[in-house]
Amino acid sequence: MPHSPLLKTQRRTLLGAAAAVATLGAPALVRAQTPKIRIGYWPVAAGLPFYAAMEKGYFKEAGLDVEALKFAGAQQVMEAMLAGRCDGSSNGTGSGNLGVGEIASPGLFKIIATNPSNQKYVLDQFLVPKDSPIKTLAELKGKRVASGPGIQNKVLAMAVLERAGAAGTSVTELPIGQHVAALAAGQVDAVYTLEPTGTVGRLNGTTRVLEAGVIAKYILGDPLAPWHGGSATLTTEFIKKHPVETKKYIAAYARGIDLVRKDPAQARAFLKGYTAIEGPLTGEVPLASYMLYNEFTPSDVAHFQKFFDLFTEKGVFGKKLDVTSLLYKA
């Protein structure tokens, strides 16, 4: 893919900065060897290991300077990685969105962890107003349905509706922070969304879950199959330039995952400030599962590949993406 003028300008800036460092002597060079690691995140519950690692100081303890950058959607995180404004993504960043970036710029990133979800480890769900008469997804045929922003959310919402008996229903993209309000105001009849949206709506008494774990059930064909819908990544450029920091970052990130697994009650508190959930309400949010790059089994890869193949089938991916090639290798 031809390099954009923006990327060319950034490269010239980096080259100029490198030349300047060379003239400043050893102290400046030492400082330059500790890079700021800019990680994009979307404010959904699945990003919890990253939030925990930030707030518990795991990255700082590893001697890393990590900056959390909040974006309105997973697509914006991917675009920032393409433009060189981000060095990676947190869990919760749509794997499909990242796949679009990989096709645009082959070799863009490597996946260090995913957040598989299903009907047991809940992330994805359809919500309706609390008093809605709608009882099944099939009843959404012809209704006003919204999804989160970005191609992954819209494609998945439409595919689920199609396979659940509501084919032909149009889906409108809507910022995830507006989902509960849109339902409460009667602007839409249902939304395809991600936690903590369902918890927010349930606790304020305005919405209810129509069905959860819909991707595993309708797309993967098994309600308990792992849907690797979100991925934590680092750009290949960062990995190549900073191999030592890469290993430290992954180890610190793994500590965040370990905390979520072993002490979810403590970890949940770190949803505050990163998502719409705060205070005691953090204890109500269902959590996704987490899988590090070195924990994938052939079955996990197969389910991940089936998810990606849907995007190829729907024409979102211009070519087939091999999941195995995208996983980080130490």
Buried (B, 14 or more C-beta within 10 A) or exposed (E): EEEEEEBEEBEEEEEEEEEEBEEEEEEEEEEBEEBEBBBBBBBBBBBBBBBBBBBBEBBEEBEBEBEBBEBBBBBBBBBBBBEBBBBBBBBBBBBBBBBBBBBEBEEBBBBBBBBBBBBBBBBBBBBBBBEBEBEEBEBBBEBBBBBBBBBBBBBBBBBBBBBBEBEEBEBBBBEBBBBBBBBBEEEBBBBBBBBBBBBBBBBEEBBBBBBBBBBBBBBBEEBEBBBBBBBBBBBBBBBEEBEEBBEBBBEBBBBBBBBBEEEEEEBBBBBBBBBBBEEEBBEBBBBBBBBBBEEBEEEBBBBBBBBBBBBBEBEBBEEEBEBEEBBBEE
